[in-house]
Structures are given as structure tokens and as C-alpha cells.
Amino acid sequence: MERMYVSTRDADERVTASEAILKGLANDGGLFVPTEIPALDIPWDELAKMSYQETAYEVMRRFLTDFTEEELKHCIASAYDDKFDTAEIAPLVDADGAYYLELFHGATIAFKDMALSILPYLLTTAAKKNQVKNEIVILTATSGDTGKAALAGFADVEGTKIIVFYPKNGVSPIQEKQMVTQKGANTFVVGIHGNFDEAQTGVKKMFSDRELAAQMDAAGFQFSSANSINIGRLVPQIVYYVYAYAKLYANGVIAKDEKINVVVPTGNFGNILAAFYAKNMGVPIDRLICASNENKVLYDFFSTGIYDKNRQFMLTSSPSMDILVSSNLERLIYRIAGDDAEKNAKLMRELATDGRYEITAEMREKLDAFYGNYASEEETAQVIRELYEKTGYIIDPHTAVAAGVYTKYREETGDAETKTVIASTASPFKFTRSVMNAIDPKYGSMEDFALVDELSRIGNVEVPQAIEEIRNAKVLHDTVCEVEEMPDVVRSFLKI
Ligand SMILES: *Cc1c(COP(=O)(O)O)cnc(C)c1O
């Protein structure tokens, strides 16, 4: 049976999986969601024996039903190959009573690689399937990690161009260097004078700009999105939750059907939504623990039922979570509204006009699987230091926010027994300065790459290839613009 996708804002906008991937965002600004979440009807004893790639096929074929077996297997094999520096793709590390699911072994050492290494293949396959003649222009706003992962995924992919906007002063030095040194004639990187939310809003505006779309079409281009609003990113992210559960079971850590908790350091709500979908497919997940940094909109939302972005935007040591509008939350809102597009659209209009909305008591009841909390900058640094001192294991600030929130969860609920997976979303090498400063302030005076070598020494881990690559790389992108100029920059890149 063909699985269809509908817009969260308009029940009448119904498309196939490949069409949803191609479009990214629905015409009305809504997000595509599957009309039903498929069941994972395979015994755990079988899943326990599967490789990452095999697990990916079993999960993805249940969502992307208009892809043939051959197409899907080709996409998976091309994505999850030796670009990853471990054959397991997503290994689990047991440290201090929790299981860290390392999602940073791909080309750009952040979890975005898990989805963005496959998205270009899904997208070009979808384009062929739908007889798209235009060249696809990937337009992306990034808080640091998506940009580089998307650039790496799409660089030199035939029939595509990629344009990335990032907040000029809102990403780590290593993140910026990774992006501005990106090779590939089809890649464009632009810093904006503004924060991530402004970049994301600017990009969303371009997506719904009809005049721009017409100009693009006349010149043989059409937009698509690599942001986590694209269902083609969400589906591959479900895979590693299934895989992690299967591995815990295979290794005898959990009994069959024993429930686990999952902690996710959250920004745009994509990663934790994938965990929610995994739970809905039948993975025995008890609590979904949503960890925020000082931009704690989601914590406030889970504690009050009110989503309110009217607050000061904080720059933290976990920049990929410096977000006040978590786009993917809309998919959860739609769901707890009883798949009611009208009800969801009304709340999203309120968000657009007033910057806030409140959900009903009935909707709140459906959030009982979620637990939200946050970690301050000081707490985050303390988590990094203490875990290192206790175990020698070094984690990045995003993962540390999750670990800090997990401690709060245990203290608050008394639940110390449930085995818990913490999504480890970036390599500490991507945020070397914050990590090393947290471990010992004496590192404050060292320069970036000296710190990289020192981190490698004290953590006893090799410097990842992604970092070696940029050590001496040339800056190839130096465009900086104002938020209002974003559409003009796009026109100038495309020469239209
Ligand atoms: C993107 C990102 C996050 C946040 O993930 P969302 O899916 O946006 O919630 C957390 N940590 C790192 C390192 C990231 O790159």
C-alpha cells in the first residue's frame, strides 16, 4: 500500500513520499507528515542481527513506499559507506551509567550527517521519479552543523546547487571554517548579519515567494530544502533509534521488550521527533527526554503548555541548539491535535503573529511521554569536566546538555533503573574550545588547532579526518549580507 503524506496545515494537500522529499515544505507553509506511522513488524531477534544498512532499509521502506527496493538500497549503500569512520555507523558507548549513541562518525562529525549523507540520493532519485527537468537548488539555513553536512552531501552532485546561510557571529570557529572552505562548483556559503531564527525565517520566506519561484522556473531552477523540515531527513533519523535498541538487546543490556529512555539535545526538534516516531513504530521507548540549553523555549512549553518565542536569544556553547522556533515541533502539535490540520494551522498563525500559542489541556495530556528540562552554560561545562575526570570520556557541549538534563531527570523522578540512551550529536573536536575550557581554564590561551591536538592527547582519541582537512584549507566563500538581502544574493548566485 502506498504511504501518503499530508501537510500539517491543509488536509487536502496529499503527496507521495518522493514528492514530499522534493518539495520539502508544503505549499501552505506546513510540513509533510505520513498519514499513518507504520509498525515495525519485525522481531527484535532479527533486528538484533542486522547491520546499520539493513536496519535502515527495513525502517525506510516502511515510510518511502514509492521508492523501489533497488533505489532505496542504492541510496543507503551510497550514504552509509566509508565516509563514516566506523563500520557500525552509530556506535554505543557505555559511560557513567548511560549509553551514548555516537551519531558523529560521518563526514562532518555531527549527527546531521546521519540524514544528510543520504538526502542527496533520496532527492535525486525522487527528481528522476517525478520527471523533474529543473536543476534543484537546495536552500538551507544553518545554526552551524546542517550547513556543513548539507554542503558535504551535495557538493558536486549533478543536477543540484546548494546555498547555505549561517549567522555570521553565531557559529563556532571550527564550524565556520568547515563551511567557508567547502569545495565544489555548485556550493555557495553566505554569512548573514542576524541570528539563526532570522536566517531560517529568511529561507522560509524565499520558499513561499511565488515571484521568485516563477523567475527560478523560467531559468530552469527549483528550490528544495535540506533543513530538518524535509521528511527525507526525518525518516533516516528514525533508523538509529531502532538500531540502538536492537544493539542493546543483542548485547544483553536489555531484555526483550524492556523499555528504555532516550535523551536528545534539542534545537529544531527533528532528532527527538524521530525518536517519537520510532516509539510510535513500536520501539519500546518509555520517556523521551527533551534537553534544551539556555534557550529553553521547549522546557517552558512542556512545563506550561505555552510556546512563547518572545524572549532574549542566547548565544551558548551549544550553538546548534540556539533556536527559539523549533520547526519540527509543528509535527508533534499536529499529532496531539488529533491530526487536525485546521487546529494546527490556527496555532501556527498565532505563532507567526504573536510569537506564542497555548495548547489545550487535552493536547497536553498526550505529551506524557515527554520530559523537558534544560542545562545552563555553567552546568554544561561542569558535566563535561566531571564526566572526563570520572571516566576519561570527552563529550561535546550539545551532548553535555543532554547528560546534564538526564541527571536532573533522575533526581526529579527517581527513575535510575531504566536503561537510557543519550544521543551524542557532535564530536568534541567540533567544539574544541568550549570543551577544553570546560575541562581546564588553563587552555584559554591556546590557539584552535593546538587545542585540537591537546584534546586528542588527553582524550586518547585520534583527530578526525574532518578536522585534519580544514587545518590548512583555503577560505573559498566570503559573502556576508543583511537578512533583507538574502533573495538578491540567491539571484546573483544563480545569475537570474
Ligand atoms: C542540529 C543539532 C542538534 C539539534 O537537533 P534538532 O534535530 O535540531 O533538535 C543538537 N546537537 C547538534 C550537535 C546538532 O548539530
Ligand as a Chemical Component Dictionary entry (heavy atoms), coordinates in Angstrom:
data_LIG
# 
_chem_comp.id                   LIG 
_chem_comp.type                 NON-POLYMER 
_chem_comp.pdbx_formal_charge   0 
_chem_comp.three_letter_code    LIG 
# 
loop_
_chem_comp_atom.comp_id 
_chem_comp_atom.atom_id 
_chem_comp_atom.alt_atom_id 
_chem_comp_atom.type_symbol 
_chem_comp_atom.charge 
_chem_comp_atom.model_Cartn_x 
_chem_comp_atom.model_Cartn_y 
_chem_comp_atom.model_Cartn_z 
_chem_comp_atom.pdbx_ordinal 
LIG C1 C1 C 0 21.279 20.092 14.978 1  
LIG C2 C2 C 0 21.926 19.681 16.237 2  
LIG C3 C3 C 0 21.178 19.487 17.406 3  
LIG C4 C4 C 0 19.695 19.737 17.458 4  
LIG O1 O1 O 0 18.979 18.788 16.722 5  
LIG P1 P1 P 0 17.476 19.117 16.276 6  
LIG O2 O2 O 0 17.101 17.976 15.400 7  
LIG O3 O3 O 0 17.538 20.411 15.533 8  
LIG O4 O4 O 0 16.672 19.216 17.506 9  
LIG C5 C5 C 0 21.841 19.075 18.547 10 
LIG N1 N1 N 0 23.179 18.886 18.542 11 
LIG C6 C6 C 0 23.917 19.075 17.445 12 
LIG C7 C7 C 0 25.385 18.882 17.531 13 
LIG C8 C8 C 0 23.331 19.455 16.250 14 
LIG O5 O5 O 0 24.082 19.635 15.164 15 
# 
loop_
_chem_comp_bond.comp_id 
_chem_comp_bond.atom_id_1 
_chem_comp_bond.atom_id_2 
_chem_comp_bond.value_order 
_chem_comp_bond.pdbx_ordinal 
LIG C1 C2 SING 1  
LIG C2 C3 SING 2  
LIG C2 C8 DOUB 3  
LIG C3 C4 SING 4  
LIG C3 C5 DOUB 5  
LIG C4 O1 SING 6  
LIG O1 P1 SING 7  
LIG P1 O2 DOUB 8  
LIG P1 O3 SING 9  
LIG P1 O4 SING 10 
LIG C5 N1 SING 11 
LIG N1 C6 DOUB 12 
LIG C6 C7 SING 13 
LIG C6 C8 SING 14 
LIG C8 O5 SING 15 
# 
